[in-house]
Amino acid sequence: MAETKVAPNLTGIEQTKAGQSFTEKLSAEAMEFFCNVAKLPFSQQAVHFLNAYWAEVSKEAEFIYSVGWETIKYADMHCKGIQLVFKYDEGNDLDFDIALYFYEQLCKFCEDPKNKNYATTYPISQPQMLTALKRKQELREKVDVNFDGRVSFLEYLLYQYKDFANPADFCTRSMNHDEHPEIKKARLALEEVNKRIRAYEEEKARLTEESKIPGVKGLGATNMLAQIDSGPLKEQLNFALISAEAAVRTASKKYGGAAYSGGAGDAGAGSSAGAIWWMNRDLEEKKKRYGPQKK
């Protein structure tokens, strides 16, 4: 993310909404916290948002995961010229031009007749169609909270759900709440699964290309490709999945929907429900793609 430049006494957002105003200024501490969250990978930004607003936004969580998150990753991959998912390192923000592309793809998805159930199931998640000129103005004047000329997933989420969310309130709800150790352990276990997926997919792609070579080398690659699902890379992936499932289960039993203040007696309670939901949903997706297949 580009270096954040904040003009003195201008940390408010020039936007109004029903309820608490977007114009409420962020303190220097709150702005620093906001920028730090916005530097995290898209998925972790989403978790911070869901934790803060779980009571209001839990019914929209699936849209945020399967549509919003997938679309912003796709836009980031498009920007970076990456076509294969396993080669992608999750980003944290988009420049305004790619943010336009993100919104364009988001609107296209929601307007596709085959996705009409998303409109009825997740009404407050539907993006507003705007011209490119108007959209860029919105991004500059209303979405870009920290004035860095870029759009993070957190900024998109706060703007999309502005009927009940805003930057100042987000910081109030989220600051001084540490990630619980068991939740961190589960998150890191899922990140290990991502590493194993990458190693497996890279080898699979290499062998697939090599199998196209005529002669002995191509035949050898074809044989290795046929055995890849019983090889060491798949075994390591399976072990990582099992470990992640155990870690997520432990965190879910202990802190699913519970509050955690990181031991700070006067820090209040920060919900972990969003993190628990996200990790379970991510684990479900990974198991569906790479876990043992039912016969």
Summary of the structure (lengths in Angstrom):
residues: 295
radius of gyration: 21.2
end to end distance: 45.9
largest distance: 70.6
contacts: 913
relative contact order: 0.15
helix: 66%
strand: 3%
